[in-house]
Amino acid sequence: ALDAATGKPLWKFDSGMRGTQPDRGLAYWADGKDKRILVGVMNFVYALDATTGSPIASFGDDGRIDLRENLGREPASSVSVDLTSPAVVYKDLLIVGGRNPETLPAPPGDIRAYDARTGKLRWSFHTIPRPGEFGHDTWPKDAWKTSGAANNWAGMALDPQRGIVYVPTGSAAFDFYGADRSGDNLFANCLIALNAQTGERVWHFQGVRHDIWDRDFPSSPALLAVKRDGKEIDAVAQTTKQGFVYLFDRTNGRPLFPIESRKYPPSTVPGEVAALEQPLPTRPAPFARQLLTEDLLTARTAKAHQWAVEKFKQFRSAGQFIPFSVGKDTVIFPGFDGGAEWGGPAVDAETGIMYINSNEMPWTGALAPNTAENSPRAIYMSQCSICHGEKLTGSPPAMPSLIGVGNRLTPAQIATAIKNGNGRMPGFPNLTEDQNGALVSFLLSGESKELASSAPSPASTPYRFTGYHKFLDPEGYPAVAAPWGTLNAINL
């Protein structure tokens, strides 16, 4: 804590933990002289005295709560969930989501509210509904026991006057193959309006049904007022990775621009049942290009253009919501990082104009069969290759290459990163020590021997993602013509 007038340090809090996950802010709560800083450190939320920086012993377990608990997945120590966006404070509650793994096993992305004084759990909203809850019929009947994610990692928005919190969620795990979660999968990929005091659903909108493209809502929604027929309407706007903006009456979820369902092709992958239709806004127009065609490829040099054309002919490029296939890469454009991203939009309250920073980078991906063997390579393929690729090449800088990782990190450092995560990488506490050690050896030597351990191999699906591949030319430049990113002003 710093004195805002002088910059003089007032106090410093050190949890004693080595934080390896992003931390995008903190929250403040006060009641009279009781003033608290509420901050996430990995899977813990600490309540600190705002004056001294000391943990408040009466909050949770000696000043902190553990977000791995109360999710219905045991043991809690094997669960990976971290608070990377700050809690929302409403009256005497702190409302949190969390960052969950993209692969199975993953815990459910419950939205939870805790007592700001005691740290006791006050309510939970199950984003993977349990029997008897609304939306349970959009999943297999027992999916709530094993499916994961559908979590809020991007942050929330609060209307304190109405007592409504607006919660955008991401996809269910596994991100790219959903045969084990057939159905539309409420409340994944939703904007959910919840009663902030009770956690009861007020309304919801699902932007992607049965997501198999990792099309999370990537940012907290924006609250604003717009005029319709001479009347001012309190609205909520949600940006997307696809380059869409959805606008709703924030009191009841009524779309303020028409939304129409469009049909898309089925999946050709055995077991996968893609949604037949997806809801798209008719207005505003997309703020990012929607289809990569040959005429949009790079012309930076004649050689780069020719390379891009030849490479492009190997892909399937047919726009949004085309299911991945086995053996042939499908173009995702805008890419996995948007369109819009986690920084979110800005709104001019007087004019109703929204400003959006957008990426325009094509990526590609495909599916491949998983093996059923219990080996380090099989663990790598099911748990790690989604980001680091089949050949350990990654997609730098966001997803680093693991080739020669032993030249940069010690075996102990690699093992710690696997267990606890690092940066954008979630932790894998579900792996046993033997599995972790064998995976480290595989990364260092490439050797993959059948594991002698009796521990079961990590949960996996019949098909895996072959990795995030950014479409770059041989010199590392985007293989698509500029713009590679835009700033957009949209009159809502």
Secondary structure, 3 states (H helix, E strand, C coil): CECCCCCCECCCCCCCCCCCCCCCCCEEEEECCEEEEEEEECCEEEEEECCCCCECCCCECCCEEECCCCCCCCCHHHCCCECCCCCEEECCEEEECCECCCCCCCCECCEEEEECCCCCEEEEECCCCCCCCCCHHHCCCCHHHHCEECCCCCCCEEECCCCEEEEECCCEECCCCCHHHCCCCCCCCEEEEEECCCCCEEEEEECCCCCCCCCCCCCCCEEEEEEECCEEEEEEEEECCCCCEEEEECCCCCECCCEEEEECCCCCCCCCCCCCEEEEECCCCCCCCCCCCHHHECCCCHHHHHHHHHHHCCCECCCCCCCCCECCCEEECCECCECCCCCCCEEECCCCEEEEEEECCCEEECEEECCCCCCHHHHHHHHCHHHHCCCCCCECCCECCCCCHHHCCCHHHHHHHHHHCECCECCCCCCCHHHHHHHHHHHHHCCCCCCCCCCCCCCCCCEEECCCEECECCCCCECECCCCEEEEEEEC
